[in-house]
């Protein structure tokens, strides 16, 4: 393929590109755009939570007919939390994170000229783009966007009589997600095939960087679980539009009995969470893979327990597909089933603990290079632990009873998957920006970005646990209807102030990112002195990645500070010395 | 307050612009020894902030937490919660300390080589087996509590109550003299028969529909939940009780109230919490609040989800019986 130099037009190079590096940038920029929308939404509803009934010009400006004198309506509040969740989970942390870094790094780090199918890869991106467009358009429909929560449980999501957002808004949500799933599957199949078939000479599976292991396993979970969400979405479309009763039964609403009979919303919950829980790891594993790589590089040490790390990725992936019921302990399913899911869920703590301890041990006696990517990676380990530990409360069916669907849950999953995964994504952007754009991002801005974000993230989510433990349910438009919750109002103000700080800190990132693309300092070939193959390619992108032969690999990716070498890194392409033990 | 927001925003934007201006300088963008030093120290400071935030939150926000459990089953919940929480805080305190301390201690120095330490079978075994053993304990303990809470089959003479959810209101129905709920279906909803009780079922006639839930202290209550439209969740936080209400099926939860409303009002933690609430209410010029148990909706159900509640009164059995007798039965209401 390297001698395949056909002339690229603007369209084939920048729009319908089949080059994985360009597609990766397309994913990243689309993901960032969606992220800005998702974060802005959270700013708006945080204002409402902290100061209910207070008039804000910003709400008046953004919400048009869904507000009255600067105070948002309850329906649009629910729509905002719904779309915030949808966008952040799927569009930013699934497509934006996996799409960007799987595409960029799989061919570069395994030593391939491109993905197995460049065409499918292009189709995958453009389906994602289309689904993003539809999701954004759904914000502008007359009755408002989908507002049944990002979990879209029927009957609320099935009946426009129940909530206005379940009309056209919900239809567009389902169409958008169906397309999104198609995109995600095409991407995942491509990643799997590429990793299995296109590794360069000497790149054994046991020499792959942990990034690739994480992306590979993530793709497998996606292929196993996303189709189930697609079937749930299709059945829901049938219930909504063609009068079937998969999820609906015995409903009396607005003075009339509906014809549905025999369906069960609990069935939908099973189908939804069969994807929904693995989705957590689809979001998190790539972030963990990225930080494994970055922590090793910047500690100038091998990642501790490479094989244990692979083992724990696989164990987490396997377990993630058999724990979905812990979202349903109080759904009315058989309590015995609850016991089984408690058992499988708490098992996940074991591989997670292994990962956390391995990260910490990697830092021990390292020579830490405090690049912005490294700060975000250390930040990830911190939030992963803080958020993961409260999983012991939520994963335990007995304890879940009283905190289920409260702000305790919101705090837990934002720390463990939201903040952690976004830290992983930021770390990846700072680390591989030179590879993507041939320039460096500004490190001082990177430091400001990290520290403000880190303070804000804990400032938001640490106090939030207490609101949940006070019994406040999530998705409440306002808690003024309960004098019991009058004393959480002050905490909510603190949280919102930190949230605004965190949101504003992202302006620094945006400025740094977009200005650096054009004005950043020119990158050298291997700025972080890294071992992996992507840094053996030229700074200027070329189709096919390596100008000549693809280099052969002689060792694993983690020979940092290896005794016997002058430099503190040994590239994977360096042949073994005669007396060196093979890895 | 808004002023603070805008000031914060302005400061951050200011910093951003100032920094963006300096981006044009061609400088080293890879961390230098000086950066390593500064950032390592900031990690140590951040560690202090982190522990400070945890301690502050526990000190400041403990008062807003729910008071002691008002049900017998809830007491075992609270103990399990305490044990789990202590474990979490112990692990959290150690691991986060190590993380921030290492980030500080091993900050990069030019010319120093890191220790080449790639693997240790022994260490990996330690942090696989220790969590496994601890978790086994937690799982077994948790499951015994769970089975105890969820299994109401051995209750002697329990009170049967149906809790009925609809947008955006709760209703309830007592099983009456025969302690057996009459059949019901949404297709029977008509006029005053808002819960769709089947009046041809003889068990239904003595059922007692109410809009305020009264429970006797010391007697096991088995709740049967129904919903007529969308999913709702019956959440009774003071009793450590929650169950979803699912259209098309009946779900169940049970607990034994252990403190009357009056007793709970005299509980130390409740007194502290209510005092805090009333201080805030006084500042806003609102009437003082008197503690009551509540049932609230905890599953997104539409516009007024945030205001779907029902008062719960727990009283001594004799008082409860008097109250129940004073309510009309289905037969009396429908005819």
Interface residues (C-beta under 8 A of the other chain):
Chain A: X51 X56 X73 X74 X75 X78 X148 X149 X153 X154 X155 X156 X159 X162 X163 X248 X249 X250 X251 X252 X253 X257 X261 X262 X263 X264 X265 X266 X299 X300 X301 X302 X303 X304 X305 X306 X307 X308 X330 X331 X332 X335 X338 X339 X342 X343 X346 X347 X349 X350 X353 X354 X356 X357 X358 X359 X360 X361 X363 X364 X365 X366 X367 X368 X369 X370 X371 X374 X375 X378 X381 X382 X385 X386 X389 X390 X392 X393 X396 X397 X398 X399 X401 X402 X404 X405 X406 X440 X441 X442 X443 X444 X445 X447 X448 X451 X452 X454 X455 X458 X459 X462 X463 X465 X466 X467 X469 X470 X471 X473 X475 X476 X477 X478 X479 X481 X482 X483 X484 X486 X487 X488 X489 X490 X491 X493 X497 X500 X501 X504 X505 X507 X508 X511 X512 X515 X516 X519 X520 X521 X527 X528 X558 X560 X561 X562 X563 X568
Chain B: X1 X2 X4 X5 X8 X9 X12 X13 X15 X16 X17 X19 X20 X22 X23 X24 X26 X27 X28 X29 X30 X31 X35 X36 X38 X39 X40 X42 X43 X46 X49 X50 X53 X54 X57 X61 X62 X63 X64 X65 X66 X74 X77 X80 X81 X84 X85 X87 X88 X91 X92 X95 X96 X98 X99 X100 X102 X103 X106 X107 X108 X109 X112 X113 X114 X115 X116 X117 X118 X119 X120 X123 X124 X127 X128 X131 X132 X135 X138 X139 X142 X143 X145 X146 X147 X149 X150 X151 X166 X167 X185 X186 X187 X189 X196 X225 X228 X229 X230 X231 X233 X235 X237 X238 X240 X241 X242 X243 X244 X246 X247 X248 X249 X251 X273 X276 X277 X280 X281 X289 X291 X294 X296 X297 X298 X299 X300 X301 X302 X303 X304 X305 X306 X307 X309
